Amino acid sequence: MQSQGKCGKLTVKDGWLLCPVCGKQKVLRLTPGTTAKDLPVYCKRCGQESIVDIDQSLSQRA
C-alpha cells in the first residue's frame, strides 16, 4: 500500500468524498454532521492512501 501525505482540496459529490489523488473513486460517505481529523482513506482504484481532515463546511455540501 502506498501512502500519500496531506493533499490539497477535497471534492464532495452526491454526499461522497472522492479520492483526493485520482478524483474518480468514492472513498467515504459524508453526512451533514461528519467531522474528522487525520482520517486515513484508501482508494481501491488507484491504490493510494490519503490522510484527510473533514470539517463542518465540507460535510454540509453532502
C-alpha positions as CSV (number, residue, x, y, z in Angstrom):
1,M,0.0,0.0,0.0
2,Q,1.4,3.4,-1.0
3,S,1.0,6.3,1.3
4,Q,0.1,9.9,0.3
5,G,0.8,12.9,2.5
6,K,-1.6,15.7,3.1
7,C,-3.3,16.8,-0.1
8,G,-4.9,19.9,-1.3
9,K,-8.6,20.4,-1.9
10,L,-11.1,17.6,-1.2
11,T,-14.1,17.0,-3.5
12,V,-17.6,16.0,-2.4
13,K,-20.1,14.7,-5.0
14,D,-23.6,13.5,-4.1
15,G,-22.6,13.1,-0.4
16,W,-19.5,11.1,-1.2
17,L,-15.8,12.2,-0.6
18,L,-13.9,11.5,-3.8
19,C,-10.3,10.2,-3.9
20,P,-8.0,13.2,-3.4
21,V,-5.4,11.6,-5.7
22,C,-7.4,10.3,-8.8
23,G,-10.7,12.1,-8.1
24,K,-12.7,9.2,-9.6
25,Q,-13.4,6.7,-6.8
26,K,-15.8,7.3,-3.9
27,V,-13.9,6.7,-0.7
28,L,-16.1,7.8,2.1
29,R,-19.8,8.6,2.7
30,L,-20.4,12.0,4.3
31,T,-23.4,13.2,6.3
32,P,-24.1,16.8,7.3
33,G,-22.5,16.3,10.7
34,T,-19.4,14.4,9.6
35,T,-16.1,15.7,11.0
36,A,-12.7,14.0,11.2
37,K,-9.0,14.9,11.7
38,D,-6.2,12.9,10.3
39,L,-8.5,10.2,8.9
40,P,-6.8,7.7,6.6
41,V,-8.9,6.9,3.5
42,Y,-7.9,4.2,0.9
43,C,-8.8,4.3,-2.8
44,K,-9.2,0.9,-4.4
45,R,-9.0,2.3,-7.9
46,C,-5.6,4.0,-7.7
47,G,-4.2,2.2,-4.6
48,Q,-3.3,5.3,-2.8
49,E,-3.9,6.0,0.9
50,S,-4.5,9.7,1.9
51,I,-4.9,11.4,5.2
52,V,-7.9,13.8,5.2
53,D,-9.3,16.4,7.5
54,I,-13.1,16.9,7.2
55,D,-14.7,19.9,8.9
56,Q,-18.4,21.0,9.1
57,S,-18.2,23.2,6.0
58,L,-17.1,20.3,3.8
59,S,-19.6,17.8,5.2
60,Q,-22.5,20.3,4.8
61,R,-22.1,20.0,1.0
62,A,-23.1,16.4,1.3
